Amino acid sequence: MASKGRRSRGNAAQLKRYWATGPGSAKIRWNTAGDHKRCSRQLAKYLGPRAKAYCARLHFERTGVWPGDRRNIGRRR
């Protein structure tokens, strides 16, 4: 009998697409002030403490800069 554990959780690529370019992206509003914080809050429900690191990678992919970088739009001076 096959285990349903992995299959029922979804596809990682599909979830990444949802949060990077799909409807989840609209909730986060990438490349605006506070986008990393919004992402971390949204994904903390699903990823727990790993959300900040995952959102940092998504932030870099979407904006081209890491959160906290001086070139970041939302960075406080």
MODELLER restraints for C-alpha pairs under 7 A, 6 or more apart:
rsr = mdl.restraints
at = mdl.atoms
rsr.add(forms.Gaussian(group=physical.xy_distance, feature=features.Distance(at['CA:18:A'], at['CA:24:A']), mean=5.41, stdev=0.5))
rsr.add(forms.Gaussian(group=physical.xy_distance, feature=features.Distance(at['CA:18:A'], at['CA:25:A']), mean=6.86, stdev=0.5))
rsr.add(forms.Gaussian(group=physical.xy_distance, feature=features.Distance(at['CA:19:A'], at['CA:25:A']), mean=4.94, stdev=0.5))
rsr.add(forms.Gaussian(group=physical.xy_distance, feature=features.Distance(at['CA:20:A'], at['CA:58:A']), mean=6.59, stdev=0.5))
rsr.add(forms.Gaussian(group=physical.xy_distance, feature=features.Distance(at['CA:20:A'], at['CA:62:A']), mean=6.99, stdev=0.5))
rsr.add(forms.Gaussian(group=physical.xy_distance, feature=features.Distance(at['CA:28:A'], at['CA:35:A']), mean=5.62, stdev=0.5))
rsr.add(forms.Gaussian(group=physical.xy_distance, feature=features.Distance(at['CA:28:A'], at['CA:38:A']), mean=5.58, stdev=0.5))
rsr.add(forms.Gaussian(group=physical.xy_distance, feature=features.Distance(at['CA:28:A'], at['CA:39:A']), mean=5.60, stdev=0.5))
rsr.add(forms.Gaussian(group=physical.xy_distance, feature=features.Distance(at['CA:29:A'], at['CA:35:A']), mean=6.11, stdev=0.5))
rsr.add(forms.Gaussian(group=physical.xy_distance, feature=features.Distance(at['CA:30:A'], at['CA:62:A']), mean=6.90, stdev=0.5))
rsr.add(forms.Gaussian(group=physical.xy_distance, feature=features.Distance(at['CA:31:A'], at['CA:63:A']), mean=5.87, stdev=0.5))
rsr.add(forms.Gaussian(group=physical.xy_distance, feature=features.Distance(at['CA:31:A'], at['CA:73:A']), mean=6.73, stdev=0.5))
rsr.add(forms.Gaussian(group=physical.xy_distance, feature=features.Distance(at['CA:32:A'], at['CA:73:A']), mean=6.42, stdev=0.5))
rsr.add(forms.Gaussian(group=physical.xy_distance, feature=features.Distance(at['CA:32:A'], at['CA:74:A']), mean=6.19, stdev=0.5))
rsr.add(forms.Gaussian(group=physical.xy_distance, feature=features.Distance(at['CA:33:A'], at['CA:73:A']), mean=6.05, stdev=0.5))
rsr.add(forms.Gaussian(group=physical.xy_distance, feature=features.Distance(at['CA:33:A'], at['CA:74:A']), mean=3.67, stdev=0.5))
rsr.add(forms.Gaussian(group=physical.xy_distance, feature=features.Distance(at['CA:34:A'], at['CA:74:A']), mean=5.83, stdev=0.5))
rsr.add(forms.Gaussian(group=physical.xy_distance, feature=features.Distance(at['CA:36:A'], at['CA:55:A']), mean=6.32, stdev=0.5))
rsr.add(forms.Gaussian(group=physical.xy_distance, feature=features.Distance(at['CA:36:A'], at['CA:56:A']), mean=6.86, stdev=0.5))
rsr.add(forms.Gaussian(group=physical.xy_distance, feature=features.Distance(at['CA:36:A'], at['CA:59:A']), mean=6.61, stdev=0.5))
rsr.add(forms.Gaussian(group=physical.xy_distance, feature=features.Distance(at['CA:36:A'], at['CA:67:A']), mean=6.74, stdev=0.5))
rsr.add(forms.Gaussian(group=physical.xy_distance, feature=features.Distance(at['CA:39:A'], at['CA:55:A']), mean=5.97, stdev=0.5))
rsr.add(forms.Gaussian(group=physical.xy_distance, feature=features.Distance(at['CA:40:A'], at['CA:51:A']), mean=5.39, stdev=0.5))
rsr.add(forms.Gaussian(group=physical.xy_distance, feature=features.Distance(at['CA:40:A'], at['CA:52:A']), mean=5.24, stdev=0.5))
rsr.add(forms.Gaussian(group=physical.xy_distance, feature=features.Distance(at['CA:40:A'], at['CA:55:A']), mean=6.08, stdev=0.5))
rsr.add(forms.Gaussian(group=physical.xy_distance, feature=features.Distance(at['CA:43:A'], at['CA:51:A']), mean=5.54, stdev=0.5))
rsr.add(forms.Gaussian(group=physical.xy_distance, feature=features.Distance(at['CA:44:A'], at['CA:51:A']), mean=5.24, stdev=0.5))
rsr.add(forms.Gaussian(group=physical.xy_distance, feature=features.Distance(at['CA:56:A'], at['CA:66:A']), mean=6.50, stdev=0.5))
rsr.add(forms.Gaussian(group=physical.xy_distance, feature=features.Distance(at['CA:56:A'], at['CA:67:A']), mean=6.26, stdev=0.5))
rsr.add(forms.Gaussian(group=physical.xy_distance, feature=features.Distance(at['CA:59:A'], at['CA:66:A']), mean=6.48, stdev=0.5))
rsr.add(forms.Gaussian(group=physical.xy_distance, feature=features.Distance(at['CA:59:A'], at['CA:67:A']), mean=6.88, stdev=0.5))
rsr.add(forms.Gaussian(group=physical.xy_distance, feature=features.Distance(at['CA:60:A'], at['CA:66:A']), mean=5.00, stdev=0.5))
rsr.add(forms.Gaussian(group=physical.xy_distance, feature=features.Distance(at['CA:65:A'], at['CA:71:A']), mean=6.87, stdev=0.5))
rsr.add(forms.Gaussian(group=physical.xy_distance, feature=features.Distance(at['CA:65:A'], at['CA:72:A']), mean=6.20, stdev=0.5))
rsr.add(forms.Gaussian(group=physical.xy_distance, feature=features.Distance(at['CA:68:A'], at['CA:75:A']), mean=6.09, stdev=0.5))
